[in-house]
Amino acid sequence: MTARCRHLAMLLTMGLALIAPAWAGPPNVVLITIDTVRADHVGCYGDRQAHTPTLDALASQGVLFRTAVTPVPLTLPSHCSIMTGAYPPLHGVRDNLGYTLGDSPVTLATMLKQKGYVTAAFVAAEVLDPRRGLNQGFVTYSCPFHQKVGRNNPLVFNLPDVRRPAAEVVNDALAWMAAEPRGAGKPFFVWIHLYDPHLPYDPPEPFRSLLPNRYDGAIAYADNEVGRYIDYLKQHTLYDSSLIVAASDHGEGLGEHGEATHGYFVYDTTVLVPLIIKPPASAGIAPRHVDAPIRTIDIAPTVLQMLGSPPAPTMQGSSLLSLMMGKTTASPSGGAYCETFYPSEFEWSPLRALRTGHYKFIQAPKPELYDLEADPHETHNLFQTRRDVALELKSQFESLAARITPRQAPQRTPVSPADAEMLASLGYFAASNASGAGNAGQRSPSLPFFASTYMLPPQAGRPGHPLLDPKDELSTYKELSASTQMASEGQCARAIPLLTHLAQAEPSLFLAQITLSKCDLASGKFAAAELALNSSLRLRPDNLEAKFYLGICQFQEGRPSDSLATLQPLAKVLPGEPYLHFYLGSAYEKTGDPGRALDEFQKCEALDPNFEVAVYKVGYFLAKGGKFSDAAVQFKKVTEMDPSNAQAHFNLALALQKSGNDTEAQPEFAAACKLNQAMCQP
């Protein structure tokens, strides 16, 4: 064993000896992640206008890390790094859609479950849906989201139900805490994820008016709800004995560097996050502030060491226990790796960076170097003037990137049109001002508009066409964001001229072409929509979203056979997509194939029992086939979903009557006639 290894082993033993003997049993572990919180917008981090009494109190009783760095400024991959203690190149999740966390590297929840912990998670946004892999190790994983579809027009999609307010999440967690039996005598690991500081920054009163802008009001609201959970722990004598970690997944640009939200750049505005660890009272760790730069991938190894367990071999983070105990002031790593592949969705260059305590190097077509001590806002690029430092940091970056990247790149997973719509509804491709006072997220029912397709892996550049630097394409990104926001709000008449100009000026910009096609489709301009979709498919021949909309366009143009030819192959790739089965059923209906139509509508309903028009269609075809009792069940479901649906009441009455249930049929006939008198005319 080398001297360094003996020293590390001694520190590990010392840390465990100081903590473990004082515990009567394993401490409960609570992880709280508040989405999209910049560290400099929290009171204990120096913002005197902030209203964050809960986080401030945790910091006064625990350890506050002044410089905590997330490896990626996007929700899903950042949380995967927190849970696995690994960088995105290792866990393989590089963006919010198109990736699924696999069984390796192992998650913190899995390891705690193996140690006998009862595990539960309560998340606030559909982007963390369990099918994306973060549910591993959680016995309870509460993520109650579903998409709602309009009744009368299959092209009318209501705003997806893809996020929930902090109060609802905390209520969910408190109900679980109060439930019996929850695992009497067993310690628990609870993860609570709150989403409110994320666009569109829409906190309830009094937080909406409490602070100068809604972003800070949303942080205050989330802090208040965390306080309700902390109060429960205190009231049930669980607070002092619990290990509590409070962090964020990424920050927010708020207009700095021209970035309104996050994901596009890797400046400190979006990669510096708050991190507070409140240890069990019996651990004997005094409250302190730690200046050394650390990483969110250090959270999981720290929790495990405090519980007396070694980190998993796949964890690339380091325990922060020595820093927490004041045994060292040095950073556990030479630097933090950061990345964003979000610009790749526009076929621009991804950005990767190395952040040390003093400098940040950003690998880009036009590299960047910043002296963070002299220039904390990263406004003066020193790459050309400080070549000695730049080359040294570049070498360190390349060495670190090579160490943390596995030889085999992870495979991307297909993304359905509904998933892309979900991402758009969460605001990842919406224009916003710094105060968040606009109407982002207030979208009229319309043809679903998607922020991004997330189908192709990061591009290496076409031969002779090197990837563009996102810095140079910022104006295009903003123009695309603004026009897409108009489209997603149902303002296609305003958006079409802007999108047309953008598509002509940037003919290789796929997102401009496909958004233009959807605006044309929503406006009934089917020929124009098909032209734009064909242009989209020339740019990305394998794109599922473009093919899906081409099939819809063909259906709307009265060409159901062409629609079937386009959509049928997609069913093999996206068998779990309810919208696809709905349009296949509609096309089979138009081509006179009721058997296949019924089969597709049944698949659609099985995937989404709330898909009202599909439920209705199943009843219709069952009735056409003489299965009146089964049809009545379907029409009854529709009337329960929407009591104002006169046609459903009328068909339910007919199905009951033909089943021999005249007594039950009469009230349904009466309801139909009351809702629509024309149905009762002789």
Secondary structure, DSSP 8 states (H G I E B T S, - for coil): --HHHHHHHHHHHHHHHHHGGG-SS---EEEEEETT--GGGSGGGT-TT---HHHHHHHHHSEEEEEEE-S-SSHHHHHHHHHHT--HHHH---SSSS----S-S--HHHHHHHTT-EEEEE-SBGGG-GGGTTTTT-SEEE---B--B-SS-TT-B---B-B--HHHHHHHHHHHHH-S-S-TT--EEEEEEE-TTSTT----TTHHHHSSSHHHHHHHHHHHHHHHHHHHHHHTT-STT-EEEEE-S----TTGGG-SSSSS--SHHHHEEEEEEE--GGG----EEE-S-EEGGGHHHHHHHHTT----TT--S---HHHHTTS--S-SSS-EEEEE-GGGGGTB--EEEEE-SSEEEEESSS-EEEETTT-TT--S--TTT-HHHHHHHHHHHHHHHHHHS-SS--------HHHHHHHHHTTTT----TT--S-TT---SBS---S----S-----BTTB--B-TTTTHHHHHHHHHHHHHHHTT-HHHHHHHHHHHHHHSTT-HHHHHHHHHHHHHTT-HHHHHHHHHHHHHH-TT-HHHHHHHHHHHHHTT-HHHHHHHHHHHHHH-TT-HHHHHHHHHHHHHTT-HHHHHHHHHHHHHH-TT-HHHHHHHHHHHHHTT-HHHHHHHHHHHHHH-TT-HHHHHHHHHHHHHTT-HHHHHHHHHHHHHH-GGGG--
